[in-house]
């Protein structure tokens, strides 16, 4: 199965170049930009109209902290039945098990955020041995660097408890996420392998909300339980 992973398109989705021969497209959240659900709704609907019409057979979407209209119920998964919305829930497709979760550590007052001390209980409900884990935010230590708001020093801001669950228990073939963007002197977009898992930060926009990255294509063999990165 050839999967195209994208995230954090922030209203720039129509500028993406669609790779050929994709079986599954996965969007890891932040399709829109506004934090106000009234302004967020038309942004989100424009995205989902576009996403629904992609000539890719299987479409998966996990909300992010900018997916305000979804969290507030102004955009419903049943409005777009061509898309599999995963809001902390599993999905099985063609011998592959997926799980998508929108939650991220608390940072100001955005959508689907939880205090860090509460997240371990959230991650505990993710099943063991998922093939493709999709979270809006990263696990700590993997493509999750930004600058401290006060010191401007680089810091890892992912979820430490998510790292523990992924590495010790879930052990997916692929863990895809976004949320933490590229910025001057810091590159988060890309993939790293660790312990049999490919960790993918597929944020398409940088911290200045410019579309700079094309997403990441991965071939996944569910029978052999192998995956490989492809150039797109």
N, C-alpha and C positions, 0 to 999 in steps of 0.2 A: 504494500500500500504506500503510495507516495503522498506525503502530507506537507502542506504549506502552512507554516506557523507565522502568524502576524499578531501584533498587539499595538495599542496606543497609537492609533491612526489619527485621533483627535480632529475629525472632520476633513482629513486629507485623503480619504480612501480612494477617491476617483483618480488620484495621481499615481496609484500603485500600478506597476507592470505585472500582469497576471501570468505566472509561469504556465507552461504547457504540461499536459498529461498529469494533472493533479487529481487524485482520488478524494482527498479530504482536505478541507481548509479549516483551520482552527484559529479563532480570534480570541486572544487572552484578555480582552477588556479595554475600556476607555476608547470607545468608538466615537465619543462626542467630547465636548469641552466644558460647557457651562455647568456650574454647581447648582443652579436654580432649576428645579424640575420643569417649570413652565417654558424656559428657554431650551432646556435640555431635550425636551420631548421632540420638537421638530428636527433638531440635529440628529437624534437617535433614529427617528423614522426615516430620515434621508439615507442614513447609513444602512439600515435594515432593508430598505427597498433595493438598494444597490447590492447588498450581500445576498439577498434572496435570489437575485437574477444571475449571479455568477454561474457560468457553465461548469461547475464543479459538483459532482454528484452528492457529496456529503458535506454539510456545513455545520460547524460547531461554534458556539459562542459562549464565553464565560464573562459575566459583567466585571467591571472594575470600579475604582473609587469615583470615576467620572460618569458612571452609568446611573445617574440620579433618577431619570425617568423610569427606569426598570425597578429600582428599589422602592420608589414611591408608588408603583402600580399604575403609572400613566402609560407605560408601554408594557404589554403583557406577552409572554411567550406564545400564547395562543393566537396573537395577531399575525405571527409569521411562522406558519407551520412547516415551511421548507427548512427551517433552522432548528437544530438541536440546542436549546438553551440549557446549560448545566449550571445550576445555582446551588452548589454544594450537593451534587448528585452524580450517580454513575451513568454510563452508557456503554453498551456492548455493540460493536459493529465488526463484522467479518473477522471473527476470532480475535479481535483486539478489545481490551477493556480500557475504557476512559473514565476519568473522574475529574470534574471541574469544580473549583471553589473560588468565590470572588473575594474572600476576606483578606484584609491586610492589617498590619499594626496601626493603631490610632495615630493620626497625624492631622491636626486641625479637625474640621468637621465635614468630611466627605463621606461618600457612600460605602457601605459594606466594611466598615472599619470596626475593630475590636481592640480593647486594651491588650497589651502583650501578655499579661498574666492570664487572660482568658483564652488565648489562642491554642494552648496545648490541648484543652478539652475539645476544641473544634477539630484539630487535626486527628485526634484519636478516633473520630468517626469516619475517617477515610479508610476504605478497606485495605487489607494487606495485598501486596503484589499486583498493583494496578500496572497495566502496560504503559499507558500514557497519562501522566498526571498534568493537569492544567490548573495553575493557580495564577491569579492576577499578579500577586507579589512574589518576589524571590525568596528562597531560603537564604539564611545568612551565610556569607562566605562565597556565594556563587553569583558573579556578575551583578552585584548589588551595591556598588560604590557610588556615593555622592559626597558633596561637601557639607561639612558641619555648618549650620546656619550662623554660628558665632565665630568659630575659629577658622573656617574655610578649609580645614584640613580634610583629606579624604577619609571617609568612614564607611563601614559596612552597615547597611540598614535593614537587611532582610530579617526574616523571622528565625530566631535560633531554634525554637521548638519545631518549626517545620523542617529544618535541616535534620534534626534528630530523627523525626518520623520517616523522612524520605530515605535517609542513609541506612538506618537500622532496621526498618520494618517494611516500608512500602516497596522500595527498591525497583522503581519503574525503569523501563527501557529509556523513556524520555520524560523529562520534567520541563515543561514549557511555561514561560511567564513573561511579564513585561514590567510595567509600573516604574522602574528605575531607568532613567534615560541616559543617553550619552550627553556629556557636557564638555566644556573646554578642558582638555587634559585628561579626560576620563572616558574610557570606552567600555560600555557594558554590553552593547549588542554583540551577539556571537554565541558560540557554543564551547563548552568544556566537558570533557569526559572524566568521570570519577566513580570508581567502584561499580562499573557496569552500567551506569546511567549517563546519558547525554543531557546536560543542563543547558537550556536554551533561553537566552533573553532575546525576544524577538520584537522589542519596542521599535516601531518604525519612525517615530518622531524623536527629535532630540529635546533637550530641556527648554529650548527656545521655540518649541512647537513647529519646527521645520521638518518636513518629511525627508529623511536622509538615508533610511535603510529599507531594503526591499522585502524583508521577511526571510525566513529560513526554510529550505526544503529538506525533508528527511524521508528516506526509504525505510519502511519498517516491514520486517518479515515476521509475522506472528507465529509461524510454525517453528522456525529456527531460533526465534527470540533474538534477532539481531536487528541493528539499524545502522544506517550510514548517512552522512551528510552529503547533500548534492549542491552543486553550484546552480543558481537560478538567474 
